[in-house]
Amino acid sequence: MDFKLAGTKKGITALQADIKIPGLPLRIVMEAVQQATDAKSDIMNIMCSTIRQPRASKKDNWPISEKLTVPAHKRLRFIGLGGYNIKKLMADTGVQLSQIDEENYTVFAPNHTAWEEAKEVIENLLSEEKDPVLEFGAIYTAKIVEIRETGVMVTLYPNMQPALVHNSQLDQRKINHPSSIGLDVGMEITLKYFGRDPVNGRMRLSRKVLQSINTSVVQNLGDK
């Protein structure tokens, strides 16, 4: 019989046995558990006499594992187009990122230096200092930076990640292309802000809803 036992000072955490015969007497099993428990205690005593608790100070060459939370509305900026930002981060610093769920990641760095480099890049990607707080239901002036088949890409303030306004939200009439209502790159349009999509974090903007209401109160963030 090949018998293994693992545990702590408080008890047994795991057992494993390879048995080549149909069964074993209970006496043999009890003796094996008792001998393994005694051996475990001896090993634990040797370990404790060498180091009783984890070291308070960490060495620079120790690997580091940390949990990172990325809000939904920052996910696109953090990941980058086609995962470019994450791929570059891993290539430049040597860290590994593993996604746990929609908002949480595990960051593994081979050493302290790699972690500090990665931490600086991550903080820059997630920085909020250039993002003004948008008010739900408010009306803003937006600049068209790209025309697409499905709608227009706009920015509400400098250095903003362009957001898509779909064709269905550009006009009360059904349109197949933004150019059909005279929209072009560089033009400014007024949009109403409806928060962010809870799934992908993208802005929800509409021009259509403003065509039947008073739009006199418009906020312009272009100079902020």
MOFEN-V436286 format. One record per pair of residues at least 12 apart in sequence whose C-alpha atoms are under 6 Angstrom apart, sorted by the first residue. I is the first residue (numbers start at 1). GAP is how many residues later the second one is. If there is no record, write none. Layout:
BEGIN
I:GAP
I:GAP
END
This chain:
BEGIN
1:17
1:18
2:15
2:16
3:13
3:14
4:12
60:52
61:50
62:49
63:46
63:47
63:48
64:44
64:45
65:42
65:43
66:40
66:41
67:38
67:39
68:36
68:37
69:34
69:35
70:33
71:32
72:129
73:128
78:47
93:21
95:13
95:14
96:12
136:57
136:58
136:59
137:56
137:57
138:54
138:55
139:52
139:53
139:79
140:50
140:51
140:78
140:79
140:80
141:48
141:49
141:79
142:12
142:13
142:14
142:46
142:47
142:48
143:12
143:44
143:45
144:41
144:42
144:43
145:40
146:39
149:28
150:16
150:17
151:14
151:15
151:16
151:27
152:12
152:13
157:64
157:65
165:40
169:37
169:38
169:39
170:37
170:38
171:37
172:36
191:15
191:16
192:13
192:14
193:12
END
